[in-house]
Amino acid sequence: MKVIFAFLVCLGCGSTSQVDKEKTFHIRMLNGKKLHSIPTRGTFSWSNCGSEKEPAVLKALSIQPDPINIPGDLQASAAASTTVTLAAPLTVNMTLDKEVAGLWVNIPCVDEIGSCTYNDVCQLLDDVIPPGQNCPEPLFTYGLPCHCPFKAGEYSLPNTDFQIPTIYLPYWMTTGNYKATGVLTSNEQELACLKVSFSLKPQ
C-alpha cells in the first residue's frame, strides 16, 4: 500500500514538462475495443474539493484503462500546481468508499489500506525510496522529484506507461467501484483536497 500511495503523491508533484493534450487528458478505449465492465463499469473521474484559496490544486489527471486492471498495464498523466513549497510536516487524511449493492460503504483503515490517516508523507516517501537513491522510473527520466520538499510551481507528468504488479489483497478489494477523497494538510492548515472515482477489475 505504501508503494501505491507514494506513486499517487509523486504523480501530482513532478517537474514541468511537455504534455500531449490531444492524446493525454481523455479516456480512450483499449485497442479500439470496448472494455468488459462486469462486475465493474468505467467510473473514472476527479475533482478538486478544497476552497479556491488552497495553494495546491490538480489541473488534469488521466488514468487508463477504465476499469483499472490488477495486475496489468496502466497509462497515467497529471498536471498540478502549488503556490507554496510543500514541506514536512505533511499529513494526508484518506477516505475510501466502495459501492456495494448500490450503496456506498466506508472501508475502515486496516494495515494501512482503506480510510487511513498518513501522518508523515515525507517520511513515507523516504521509507519507499531511501534518500540518496535515484528516483525510480519514470520519475528519473523526466527529472521529477520524489522527496520533500516540493517547490512552488507548475508541475506535470506526461502520458506514461506503468505496470501494476500482482497485489495480494482480498478479492473483494480488487474489483468494484470506489470513491476516494484525500486531504493534504500541514500544521492543521489544509493545502489541497482531491476526490477521485475509479473502478478496479482483476485481470
Secondary structure, 3 states (H helix, E strand, C coil): CHHHHHHHHHHCCCCCCCCCHHHHCCCCCECCECCCCCCCCCCCEEEECCCCCCCEEEEEEEEECCCEEECEEEEEEEEEEECCCECCCCEEEEEEEEEECCEEEECECECCECECEECCHHHHHHHHCCCCCCCCCCHHHHCCCCCCCECCEEEEEEEEEEEECCCCCCHHHCCEEEEEEEEEEECCEEEEEEEEEEEEEEC
